[in-house]
Amino acid sequence: MAALLAIILTRRGPDVSNSSSARTTVGSASAQLAISNRVVARKREDFVGSGACASCHQAQSDAYLGSHHEKALVKPGAELSQARFEGSHFASKLGGNTQFSRRNGAPFVTTPMPGGKSATLPVSYVSGVWPLEQYVVATERGKLQSLAVVWDSRAASDGGSRWFHVYGAEGIAENDALFFTGTAQNWNHVCADCHSTRVERRYDPVADSFDTQWAELSVGCEACHGPGAEHVRTAKAGKAAPFAARLKAAEPWSPSSTGSPTPRSQDGVEVEVCAPCHSRRTSLKEGFIASDPFLDSFEPDLLRPGRYHADGQVEGEVYEWGSFLQSRMYRSGVRCSDCHNPHSGKLYAPDNALCVRCHEPKHFDAEAHSHHRGANAPRCVDCHMPPATFMQIDERRDHSIRIPRPDHSLEFGTPNACNGCHTKQTAAWARDSLANWFPNAAKRPHFVEALGRERQGSLDAPRLLRALAEDGTAPTIARASALERLGTYGSEKTLRTLRATLDSPEPLVVYGAVLGAAQLPPQQRLALLIPVLEHRLRVVRIAAGKALAGAPLSQLSGSVRATLERVFAEVEQSFELSASRPETHVERSAFELARGQLVQAEAALRAALRLQPCLAEADLNLADLERQRGDEGAAERAIRAALVCNPQDAAAHHALGLWQVRAHRTEAAVASLKKAVELLPSDPRFSYVLAVALAGRGDREQAINILEATRKSRPNDANTLRALTGYLKESGQNARATEVQQQLEAMLRE
């Protein structure tokens, strides 16, 4: 077991004993970005504005006017002269008193600021129209910030016509990362490119300033159709004038004997046009336009805890794209405009009348289907698109359009629509009721069997993840999510699955496979990912580049090295795009550190801490960098700084424990490592390290007890099983050791 302890204490990163040999000149990422911005500027000139469209597209223009798209971002107008800006105010326990007033007819807000001061700021823009309006204020250096006190635009009879705080009645304190002046509420980076057309953030990291520009203030025609200058020119010349994004009306649905339409092929364009603003994603390049492939401009969130439940239902604020990709509707060829008028954004019909436009009412809008009757019978969407509420009052429906599965609630703890209404009944009651009505429903396979069991730590998780990843009939986002998780179970079978899916024609699946491969040992990673470095989509290339940051460049052929250097430049450009975000600099530091670029890694961490002085993750990465330099004193100071920022940060207590072990402060180390486990018992890594430290001081029995507890809660953690096997053997408990060893071998065979 001494070898295990040595591995833990060193926490080795890249070999920096001769870091200059690991460095390579990839060209200036900033210079590359400047070239890119010149291209962006030229493209912006191709945008003509929505006003140029109305004369030829009057019906579409009339529908668009007053829509949520048209009101996505507007300058404050006469409508704000209502009483809410005539001296009204809103007070919260943590956020203090916010007052609203007018000066020479213009709206202003007086609000608490960091440092205990208040400021009076002009309302520069109004975002959204219903169910709430959020106000965007200008603070300093071109920064636009989203005010957290917002107006409820619903009728007073529905609880509206009032001020409220989007984070609840108590508000947000000025030292909270979510306070309105912080980077999390910065409009330029977080919100602008989905509330305006053809946005360029134009952030200057040296001055920490923005010069944000857009082709049109709100979400205009060209946000979905692409730049219109060429279209207008050719139309005036009397010629055919296609747009960059070739959107076209859907073909009529054909009926079938099931009462549902006959599936058709997915359009392939429309959903991608909607995805950039209806998904949870990270931008990879400046100034996307509607004709750009979604995955060439953005890195999407997969089905991860905190964002989605194990069965793919909405858990966090993820919008619609990731849900819709899971649905049978999407796989049957349904697109956004089958339900929503693309110009007004409104549904084509209310309630069940919308669904029976495609689904035969005698089959589906009937008591025989819903098994409910009377005025309180649920609508189709109540069962198949249950809602979640965000920003306190903004109710949004889950677009995975699923069949309720209370059996999954019992097995995986996921929500279900039945108990969303029947709150006094149990999930078992709902399961039995549905089994009586629809005997075959529970037999339908679902990807929760893989993702849910993996979250539970099931021993058969690797096999189930591989089966899901290789299932061409499963939703691509579920397959990608399985591949990302599969990388944590290194085996020959895992390698075969990753190798096969890296050749998939589905880009999202390839992306998931790259994320999975990134968790493998470096040499395995290198062999798998070199072939995708020239993939046509940026999201794949950048993910592969990040995974190969520590690749031994001197050992690669000239052509491979040149390709990897180009991809590294793209990675750097993506960091430049998000340089206003402290977490970007933390990620960049890890990338630079893996490449042996210690100076650049430290600069990135210092930049993160300038943007957010209390950022535990940055301090902990800085501590690791100082450890690699051999400066244990500086490493301790960085860890202590992280604990001052967040005394309840489990990772900080864990890091302190490791430092104390290296400093031979055994008792203090054990106390720190125990604290990490207490704060985050769900992380098997913390329990494993604590057990190794306990065994190292001779307390093998307590180490065994901790590992047994982890084995019970997370039975598929290979490190836990290996360590437990060794300690049981050392203590003479050979029978138990054999049992655990067999469990480990069975999991690896899976």
LUMMITOR-117973 format. One line per field, with one value per residue (C-alpha): residue number from 1; x, y, z. Coordinates in pm, whole numbers. Example, Ala and Ser with C-alpha at 12.3 -4.5 7.8 and 13.67 -1.06 7.14 Angstrom:
<atoms>
pos <- (1, 2) $
X <- (1230, 1367) $
Y <- (-450, -106) $
Z <- (780, 714) $
</atoms>
This chain:
<atoms>
pos <- (1, 2, 3, 4, 5, 6, 7, 8, 9, 10, 11, 12, 13, 14, 15, 16, 17, 18, 19, 20, 21, 22, 23, 24, 25, 26, 27, 28, 29, 30, 31, 32, 33, 34, 35, 36, 37, 38, 39, 40, 41, 42, 43, 44, 45, 46, 47, 48, 49, 50, 51, 52, 53, 54, 55, 56, 57, 58, 59, 60, 61, 62, 63, 64, 65, 66, 67, 68, 69, 70, 71, 72, 73, 74, 75, 76, 77, 78, 79, 80, 81, 82, 83, 84, 85, 86, 87, 88, 89, 90, 91, 92, 93, 94, 95, 96, 97, 98, 99, 100, 101, 102, 103, 104, 105, 106, 107, 108, 109, 110, 111, 112, 113, 114, 115, 116, 117, 118, 119, 120, 121, 122, 123, 124, 125, 126, 127, 128, 129, 130, 131, 132, 133, 134, 135, 136, 137, 138, 139, 140, 141, 142, 143, 144, 145, 146, 147, 148, 149, 150, 151, 152, 153, 154, 155, 156, 157, 158, 159, 160, 161, 162, 163, 164, 165, 166, 167, 168, 169, 170, 171, 172, 173, 174, 175, 176, 177, 178, 179, 180, 181, 182, 183, 184, 185, 186, 187, 188, 189, 190, 191, 192, 193, 194, 195, 196, 197, 198, 199, 200, 201, 202, 203, 204, 205, 206, 207, 208, 209, 210, 211, 212, 213, 214, 215, 216, 217, 218, 219, 220, 221, 222, 223, 224, 225, 226, 227, 228, 229, 230, 231, 232, 233, 234, 235, 236, 237, 238, 239, 240, 241, 242, 243, 244, 245, 246, 247, 248, 249, 250, 251, 252, 253, 254, 255, 256, 257, 258, 259, 260, 261, 262, 263, 264, 265, 266, 267, 268, 269, 270, 271, 272, 273, 274, 275, 276, 277, 278, 279, 280, 281, 282, 283, 284, 285, 286, 287, 288, 289, 290, 291, 292, 293, 294, 295, 296, 297, 298, 299, 300, 301, 302, 303, 304, 305, 306, 307, 308, 309, 310, 311, 312, 313, 314, 315, 316, 317, 318, 319, 320, 321, 322, 323, 324, 325, 326, 327, 328, 329, 330, 331, 332, 333, 334, 335, 336, 337, 338, 339, 340, 341, 342, 343, 344, 345, 346, 347, 348, 349, 350, 351, 352, 353, 354, 355, 356, 357, 358, 359, 360, 361, 362, 363, 364, 365, 366, 367, 368, 369, 370, 371, 372, 373, 374, 375, 376, 377, 378, 379, 380, 381, 382, 383, 384, 385, 386, 387, 388, 389, 390, 391, 392, 393, 394, 395, 396, 397, 398, 399, 400, 401, 402, 403, 404, 405, 406, 407, 408, 409, 410, 411, 412, 413, 414, 415, 416, 417, 418, 419, 420, 421, 422, 423, 424, 425, 426, 427, 428, 429, 430, 431, 432, 433, 434, 435, 436, 437, 438, 439, 440, 441, 442, 443, 444, 445, 446, 447, 448, 449, 450, 451, 452, 453, 454, 455, 456, 457, 458, 459, 460, 461, 462, 463, 464, 465, 466, 467, 468, 469, 470, 471, 472, 473, 474, 475, 476, 477, 478, 479, 480, 481, 482, 483, 484, 485, 486, 487, 488, 489, 490, 491, 492, 493, 494, 495, 496, 497, 498, 499, 500, 501, 502, 503, 504, 505, 506, 507, 508, 509, 510, 511, 512, 513, 514, 515, 516, 517, 518, 519, 520, 521, 522, 523, 524, 525, 526, 527, 528, 529, 530, 531, 532, 533, 534, 535, 536, 537, 538, 539, 540, 541, 542, 543, 544, 545, 546, 547, 548, 549, 550, 551, 552, 553, 554, 555, 556, 557, 558, 559, 560, 561, 562, 563, 564, 565, 566, 567, 568, 569, 570, 571, 572, 573, 574, 575, 576, 577, 578, 579, 580, 581, 582, 583, 584, 585, 586, 587, 588, 589, 590, 591, 592, 593, 594, 595, 596, 597, 598, 599, 600, 601, 602, 603, 604, 605, 606, 607, 608, 609, 610, 611, 612, 613, 614, 615, 616, 617, 618, 619, 620, 621, 622, 623, 624, 625, 626, 627, 628, 629, 630, 631, 632, 633, 634, 635, 636, 637, 638, 639, 640, 641, 642, 643, 644, 645, 646, 647, 648, 649, 650, 651, 652, 653, 654, 655, 656, 657, 658, 659, 660, 661, 662, 663, 664, 665, 666, 667, 668, 669, 670, 671, 672, 673, 674, 675, 676, 677, 678, 679, 680, 681, 682, 683, 684, 685, 686, 687, 688, 689, 690, 691, 692, 693, 694, 695, 696, 697, 698, 699, 700, 701, 702, 703, 704, 705, 706, 707, 708, 709, 710, 711, 712, 713, 714, 715, 716, 717, 718, 719, 720, 721, 722, 723, 724, 725, 726, 727, 728, 729, 730, 731, 732, 733, 734, 735, 736, 737, 738, 739, 740, 741, 742, 743, 744, 745, 746, 747, 748, 749, 750) $
X <- (0, 298, 299, -60, 26, 322, 102, -151, 104, 284, -28, 198, 123, 341, 714, 839, 1199, 1282, 967, 1126, 1152, 776, 699, 612, 538, 185, 155, -20, -375, -456, -329, -533, -839, -777, -779, -1100, -1256, -1178, -1366, -1651, -1662, -1687, -1973, -2160, -2185, -2393, -2677, -2952, -3195, -3551, -3694, -3560, -3773, -4121, -4197, -4171, -4263, -4546, -4735, -4422, -4322, -4664, -4644, -4295, -4384, -4460, -4318, -4079, -3802, -3874, -3886, -3577, -3384, -3522, -3439, -3666, -3966, -4281, -4429, -4192, -4368, -4602, -4603, -4324, -4065, -4220, -4044, -4130, -3882, -3808, -3631, -3479, -3298, -2965, -2991, -3095, -3321, -3353, -3535, -3676, -3718, -3722, -3496, -3604, -3833, -3557, -3569, -3301, -3234, -3062, -2922, -2665, -2319, -2014, -1828, -2142, -2214, -2512, -2520, -2780, -2759, -2951, -3163, -2998, -3219, -3525, -3498, -3803, -4169, -4356, -4386, -4118, -3909, -3544, -3350, -2998, -2785, -2448, -2188, -1828, -1593, -1868, -2011, -2381, -2522, -2855, -3038, -3174, -3477, -3723, -4080, -4351, -4547, -4834, -5171, -5219, -5492, -5229, -4987, -4808, -4767, -4497, -4123, -3949, -3598, -3507, -3316, -3600, -3742, -3417, -3220, -2844, -2570, -2309, -2031, -2222, -2091, -2445, -2474, -2576, -2236, -2053, -1935, -2222, -2464, -2262, -2496, -2221, -2099, -2384, -2695, -2626, -2580, -2925, -3104, -2955, -2852, -2491, -2325, -1953, -1857, -1523, -1375, -1035, -878, -604, -851, -1126, -1364, -1619, -1690, -1987, -2155, -2444, -2602, -2950, -3042, -3305, -3354, -3434, -3511, -3142, -3084, -3261, -3223, -2865, -2734, -2978, -2778, -2728, -3091, -3212, -2981, -3082, -3452, -3443, -3285, -3580, -3379, -3416, -3279, -3205, -3089, -2771, -2983, -3206, -3520, -3824, -4176, -4232, -4402, -4752, -4770, -4904, -5149, -5087, -5292, -5156, -5330, -4995, -4832, -4592, -4235, -4035, -3667, -3543, -3496, -3136, -3139, -3422, -3341, -2977, -3092, -3290, -3030, -2781, -3034, -3244, -2968, -2728, -2394, -2058, -1949, -1640, -1610, -1716, -2017, -2205, -2462, -2762, -2594, -2308, -2329, -2430, -2139, -1891, -1980, -2082, -1998, -2329, -2407, -2473, -2703, -2506, -2618, -2743, -2854, -3063, -3205, -3075, -3363, -3300, -3575, -3492, -3324, -3141, -3201, -3110, -3374, -3517, -3259, -3107, -3453, -3598, -3311, -3418, -3776, -3945, -4090, -3747, -3650, -3978, -3894, -4084, -3925, -3985, -4213, -4453, -4583, -4458, -4519, -4157, -4234, -4468, -4330, -4685, -4833, -5057, -5343, -5419, -5402, -5494, -5601, -5232, -5155, -5452, -5332, -5104, -5236, -5578, -5812, -6019, -5703, -5538, -5777, -6002, -6071, -5957, -5608, -5577, -5797, -5914, -6245, -6420, -6304, -5992, -5866, -5505, -5401, -5165, -4874, -4945, -4860, -4605, -4436, -4437, -4324, -4031, -4018, -3716, -3656, -3933, -4226, -4108, -4272, -4119, -4225, -3987, -3945, -3838, -4212, -4201, -4429, -4457, -4247, -4316, -4131, -3817, -3903, -3896, -3569, -3372, -3543, -3648, -3967, -4280, -4581, -4833, -4705, -4659, -5038, -5121, -4889, -5052, -5004, -4685, -4477, -4570, -4939, -4870, -4662, -4939, -5207, -5011, -4930, -5302, -5382, -5080, -4930, -4649, -4535, -4287, -4128, -4002, -3622, -3486, -3138, -3195, -3101, -2744, -2713, -2916, -2727, -2397, -2499, -2589, -2247, -2379, -2122, -2280, -2252, -1965, -2158, -2477, -2291, -2127, -2459, -2617, -2321, -2338, -2718, -2786, -3157, -3094, -3094, -2755, -2732, -2784, -2519, -2274, -2344, -2280, -1948, -1835, -1898, -1754, -1409, -1390, -1397, -1074, -1070, -1010, -1384, -1403, -1123, -1302, -1627, -1455, -1254, -1568, -1778, -1504, -1586, -1959, -2140, -2317, -2100, -2253, -2160, -1803, -1788, -1900, -1639, -1366, -1476, -1462, -1119, -992, -1019, -794, -418, -217, -81, -420, -568, -312, -367, -745, -766, -504, -746, -1014, -785, -897, -1267, -1490, -1651, -1474, -1631, -1463, -1127, -1118, -1219, -947, -692, -765, -733, -395, -244, 21, 111, 488, 522, 883, 776, 511, 558, 586, 240, 68, 256, 155, -209, -201, -45, -329, -582, -401, -440, -816, -828, -650, -896, -1189, -1031, -987, -1355, -1455, -1173, -1421, -1512, -1288, -1364, -1224, -887, -896, -950, -683, -436, -488, -438, -115, 11, -39, 176, 450, 383, 409, 436, 123, -60, 16, -85, -421, -483, -387, -631, -907, -843, -846, -1188, -1317, -1083, -1265, -1246, -1144, -1085, -828, -648, -634, -493, -239, -144, -87, 129, 339, 378, 515, 762, 869, 740, 533, 498, 328, 114, -10, -91, -299, -490, -557, -684, -930, -1055, -1098, -1312, -1517, -1472, -1713, -1525, -1453, -1180, -996, -997, -882, -596, -497, -491, -257, -29, -23, 72, 362, 458, 445, 159, -25, -296, -385, -388, -633, -860, -860, -922, -1207, -1361, -1354, -1539, -1795, -1862, -1884, -1942, -2061, -1709, -1531, -1195, -1201, -1291, -1021, -748, -862, -849, -496, -382, -534, -368, -42, -47, -130, -508, -586, -917, -1065, -941, -1120, -1443, -1431, -1367, -1646, -1887, -1774, -1807, -2166, -2259, -2042, -1970, -1812, -1524, -1215, -970, -1184, -1203, -830, -733, -986, -858, -503, -590, -804, -518, -273, -507, -540, -903, -839, -1195, -1329, -1036, -1117, -1480, -1384, -1125, -1388, -1620, -1346, -1271, -1640, -1676, -1371, -1509, -1830) $
Y <- (0, 234, 269, 392, 659, 775, 818, 1022, 1251, 1347, 1417, 1430, 1664, 1698, 1660, 2015, 1936, 2045, 2233, 2425, 2104, 2057, 2401, 2473, 2787, 2770, 3128, 3404, 3305, 3675, 3751, 3465, 3601, 3949, 3804, 3624, 3948, 4122, 3845, 3889, 4262, 4203, 3961, 4208, 4440, 4174, 4225, 4463, 4454, 4330, 4651, 4557, 4241, 4377, 4508, 4161, 3949, 4149, 3858, 3722, 4070, 4136, 3809, 3892, 4237, 4211, 3859, 3746, 3749, 4107, 4202, 4002, 4326, 4674, 5024, 5153, 5324, 5501, 5182, 5215, 5534, 5320, 5363, 5112, 5374, 5658, 5616, 5254, 5028, 4668, 4558, 4221, 4091, 4031, 4259, 4577, 4843, 4898, 5211, 5294, 5645, 5862, 6150, 6362, 6078, 5813, 5519, 5484, 5239, 5317, 4998, 4867, 4802, 4610, 4783, 4894, 5184, 5258, 5384, 5529, 5366, 5424, 5140, 5083, 4802, 4597, 4222, 4007, 4084, 3801, 3661, 3901, 4195, 4211, 4536, 4572, 4849, 4990, 4985, 5050, 4984, 4887, 4625, 4560, 4379, 4203, 4350, 4075, 4277, 4235, 4319, 4053, 4139, 3902, 4042, 4136, 3872, 3610, 3737, 3979, 4356, 4361, 4375, 4055, 3911, 3629, 3448, 3458, 3693, 3720, 3840, 3810, 3968, 4190, 3936, 3654, 3537, 3579, 3946, 4155, 4323, 3989, 3801, 3553, 3840, 4003, 4062, 4100, 3745, 3546, 3683, 3904, 3656, 3505, 3835, 4018, 3938, 3873, 3967, 4032, 4048, 4226, 4179, 4330, 4121, 4378, 4659, 4423, 4607, 4537, 4703, 4479, 4523, 4363, 4372, 4424, 4502, 4231, 3885, 3982, 3798, 3746, 3576, 3272, 3322, 3449, 3776, 3925, 4170, 3927, 3813, 4173, 4249, 3946, 3989, 4348, 4220, 3985, 3669, 3379, 3491, 3211, 3283, 3148, 2926, 2736, 2705, 2562, 2470, 2118, 1862, 1753, 1460, 1129, 939, 586, 310, 398, 734, 912, 1043, 833, 930, 1138, 1223, 1505, 1835, 1875, 2255, 2404, 2251, 2356, 2712, 2717, 2529, 2813, 3008, 2720, 2510, 2517, 2564, 2741, 2957, 2848, 3131, 3490, 3598, 3284, 3312, 3094, 2897, 2785, 2425, 2434, 2216, 2432, 2732, 2582, 2317, 2180, 2043, 1670, 1482, 1556, 1565, 1906, 1978, 1667, 1387, 1038, 978, 1305, 1513, 1876, 1940, 2271, 2555, 2384, 2524, 2297, 2154, 1886, 1768, 1768, 1556, 1283, 1274, 1024, 1330, 1449, 1103, 1090, 1409, 1665, 2009, 2327, 2484, 2189, 2333, 2693, 2965, 3058, 3427, 3495, 3220, 3128, 2780, 2708, 2604, 2601, 2300, 1961, 2122, 2158, 1789, 1660, 1850, 1547, 1281, 1132, 1267, 949, 764, 1023, 1303, 1053, 914, 572, 717, 957, 755, 1087, 1258, 1583, 1941, 1839, 1598, 1680, 1821, 1624, 1845, 1791, 1423, 1435, 1775, 1844, 2197, 2333, 2689, 2917, 3276, 3223, 3254, 3145, 2807, 2607, 2266, 1974, 1919, 1556, 1484, 1159, 889, 912, 643, 620, 286, 491, 714, 410, 278, 594, 874, 1062, 1271, 1167, 1362, 1141, 1231, 1590, 1612, 1328, 1454, 1254, 925, 723, 643, 278, 371, 558, 269, 18, 242, 284, -88, -158, 88, 30, -315, -278, 75, -28, -280, -8, 22, 355, 497, 559, 193, 292, 652, 588, 276, 448, 731, 469, 308, -22, -288, -345, 26, -23, -286, -79, 236, 51, -93, 253, 410, 147, 161, 347, 378, 565, 947, 1084, 1303, 999, 804, 1094, 1119, 746, 774, 1061, 851, 535, 691, 649, 269, 193, -154, -311, -317, 54, 119, -77, 114, 451, 363, 256, 557, 804, 700, 767, 977, 1150, 1446, 1458, 1093, 1164, 1455, 1228, 971, 1238, 1339, 974, 921, 1232, 1041, 755, 731, 967, 708, 547, 894, 993, 688, 734, 1107, 1184, 1077, 1330, 1634, 1727, 1665, 1907, 2042, 2270, 2118, 1784, 1938, 2159, 1876, 1658, 1940, 1990, 1616, 1607, 1912, 1698, 1504, 1453, 1676, 1582, 1220, 1299, 1308, 1651, 1644, 1528, 1785, 2063, 1953, 1944, 2290, 2425, 2269, 2416, 2757, 2694, 2600, 2924, 3121, 2964, 3073, 3426, 3439, 3366, 3559, 3768, 3455, 3352, 2982, 3008, 3112, 2822, 2581, 2756, 2716, 2339, 2334, 2536, 2334, 2011, 2160, 2246, 2620, 2715, 3090, 3095, 2870, 3104, 3408, 3245, 3177, 3531, 3658, 3439, 3575, 3935, 3879, 3690, 3733, 3468, 3167, 2851, 2649, 2900, 2906, 2526, 2508, 2771, 2558, 2260, 2468, 2592, 2234, 2133, 2419, 2287, 2586, 2415, 2738, 2912, 2603, 2617, 2989, 2927, 2644, 2858, 3136, 2891, 2797, 3162, 3206, 2896, 2721, 2449, 2360, 1987, 2003, 2270, 2059, 1762, 1966, 2087, 1728, 1628, 1922, 1826, 1469, 1598, 1817, 1506, 1653, 1322, 1396, 1730, 1566, 1297, 1564, 1765, 1460, 1354, 1700, 1666, 1335, 1481, 1771, 1558, 1192, 1117, 1159, 821, 983, 1170, 856, 658, 909, 927, 549, 538, 807, 617, 295, 483, 574, 215, 244, -23, -132, 217, 243, -82, 48, 367, 174, -71, 222, 364, 22, 9, 353, 338, -31, 33, 257, 64, 249, 168, -200, -228, -60, -259, -586, -497, -392, -699, -922, -736, -785, -1157, -1141, -1345, -1460, -1105, -993, -1262, -1150, -788, -894, -1096, -794, -581, -843, -885, -509, -493, -784, -590) $
Z <- (0, 30, -348, -341, -88, -294, -599, -404, -241, -557, -768, -1067, -1353, -1663, -1625, -1577, -1500, -1854, -1943, -2228, -2429, -2401, -2534, -2891, -3086, -3218, -3334, -3144, -3055, -3009, -3358, -3498, -3317, -3458, -3809, -3724, -3599, -3929, -4108, -3861, -3931, -4303, -4253, -4033, -4331, -4504, -4253, -4360, -4066, -4033, -4174, -4517, -4519, -4459, -4808, -4964, -4660, -4506, -4346, -4181, -4067, -3917, -3723, -3601, -3466, -3095, -3070, -2798, -3057, -3153, -2783, -2686, -2634, -2683, -2573, -2295, -2443, -2339, -2198, -1902, -1796, -1591, -1216, -1161, -1264, -1073, -741, -670, -491, -398, -81, 6, 314, 140, -161, 15, -132, -508, -625, -968, -1100, -1411, -1508, -1799, -1899, -1896, -1651, -1382, -1103, -772, -628, -377, -522, -401, -117, 64, -171, -393, -749, -980, -1322, -1643, -1775, -2111, -2240, -2158, -2208, -2261, -2248, -2071, -1806, -1690, -1803, -1703, -1713, -1849, -1697, -1801, -1526, -1641, -1931, -2171, -1936, -1951, -1649, -1588, -1291, -1063, -952, -1238, -1331, -1329, -1643, -1575, -1475, -1111, -1089, -1176, -914, -1148, -1184, -917, -862, -753, -726, -965, -687, -436, -178, 23, -280, -333, -121, -285, -221, -390, -729, -863, -761, -1058, -1105, -1128, -1435, -1404, -1476, -1752, -2044, -2305, -2260, -2105, -2276, -2574, -2858, -2795, -2746, -3044, -3401, -3508, -3182, -3139, -2773, -2839, -2495, -2414, -2132, -2062, -1997, -1875, -2107, -2379, -2711, -2793, -3130, -3309, -3652, -3505, -3147, -3106, -3259, -3616, -3938, -4013, -3677, -3824, -4199, -4212, -4361, -4609, -4823, -5111, -5084, -5114, -5406, -5609, -5528, -5654, -5972, -6019, -5960, -5717, -5383, -5134, -4782, -4625, -4397, -4638, -4427, -4599, -4506, -4378, -4597, -4487, -4250, -4379, -4157, -4034, -3874, -3530, -3528, -3534, -3851, -4053, -3956, -4201, -4219, -3998, -4182, -4066, -4089, -3887, -3549, -3594, -3662, -3336, -3129, -3061, -2856, -2726, -2571, -2280, -2453, -2457, -2751, -2942, -3192, -3231, -3434, -3541, -3818, -3889, -4168, -3942, -3816, -3450, -3338, -3525, -3312, -2978, -2724, -2591, -2248, -2239, -1999, -1684, -1318, -1217, -1573, -1643, -1437, -1516, -1757, -1941, -1782, -1716, -1383, -1440, -1684, -2011, -2249, -2521, -2762, -2540, -2440, -2790, -2922, -2680, -2805, -3033, -3205, -3314, -3437, -3632, -3818, -3611, -3617, -3418, -3681, -3671, -3342, -3330, -3584, -3654, -3701, -3410, -3188, -3091, -3093, -3388, -3161, -2788, -2559, -2709, -3035, -3115, -3067, -3266, -3570, -3616, -3376, -3445, -3172, -3149, -3047, -2824, -2721, -2554, -2208, -2327, -2368, -2074, -1833, -1689, -1739, -1665, -1625, -1434, -1697, -1785, -2119, -2340, -2233, -1864, -1900, -2184, -2130, -1754, -1664, -1465, -1332, -1364, -1257, -999, -1243, -1589, -1646, -1932, -2056, -2098, -2472, -2444, -2494, -2301, -2168, -1787, -1619, -1246, -1251, -1321, -1024, -798, -937, -1013, -819, -1133, -1136, -1322, -1444, -1262, -916, -1030, -1009, -769, -499, -219, -401, -425, -730, -675, -702, -1026, -1163, -1091, -1242, -1565, -1576, -1559, -1838, -2060, -1986, -2239, -2151, -1882, -2118, -2350, -2322, -2205, -2175, -1803, -1757, -1846, -1725, -1410, -1309, -1373, -1140, -880, -914, -1045, -1132, -1471, -1561, -1811, -2007, -2007, -2113, -2401, -2513, -2512, -2693, -2967, -3005, -3329, -3242, -2916, -2902, -3004, -2695, -2472, -2663, -2633, -2260, -2218, -2402, -2181, -1870, -2024, -2027, -1650, -1692, -1870, -2028, -2366, -2425, -2351, -2598, -2870, -2816, -2817, -3128, -3314, -3216, -3307, -3665, -3619, -3882, -3589, -3480, -3132, -3079, -3193, -2948, -2663, -2761, -2751, -2400, -2298, -2450, -2269, -1940, -2049, -1987, -2215, -2457, -2517, -2557, -2818, -3038, -3032, -3090, -3356, -3635, -3526, -3507, -3857, -3798, -3989, -3671, -3428, -3114, -3188, -3275, -2966, -2731, -2884, -2857, -2487, -2428, -2605, -2437, -2275, -2591, -2646, -2951, -3015, -3066, -3326, -3701, -3860, -4014, -3695, -3492, -3733, -3715, -3337, -3325, -3542, -3308, -3007, -3171, -3201, -2833, -2745, -2960, -2777, -2448, -2582, -2672, -2311, -2145, -1944, -1748, -1455, -1504, -1858, -1716, -1471, -1759, -1961, -1676, -1678, -2055, -2032, -1738, -1930, -2209, -1962, -1995, -1628, -1684, -1900, -1653, -1365, -1572, -1646, -1276, -1179, -1442, -1297, -948, -1075, -1225, -919, -621, -419, -652, -468, -785, -910, -576, -568, -920, -822, -521, -747, -979, -686, -563, -901, -876, -537, -339, -71, 128, -165, -220, 140, 112, -200, -31, 275, 47, -107, 240, 337, 25, 90, 425, 311, -7, 11, -254, -54, 263, 56, -93, 253, 375, 93, 170, 538, 451, 244, 541, 769, 976, 988, 1243, 1088, 746, 855, 1008, 684, 467, 696, 663, 283, 307, 548, 312, -4, 85, -270, -414, -382, -454, -122, 74, -106, -22, 342, 366, 221, 468, 761, 653, 614, 982, 1078, 1118, 861, 1015, 996, 637, 557, 715, 507, 186, 265, 309, -26, -186, -66, -202, -514, -587, -928, -816, -925, -696, -394, -485, -552, -225, -25, -171, -69, 285, 345, 235, 459, 756, 686, 569, 260, 201, 199, -13, -269, -277, -345, -603, -786, -780, -938, -1203, -1282, -1332, -1559, -1762, -1807) $
</atoms>
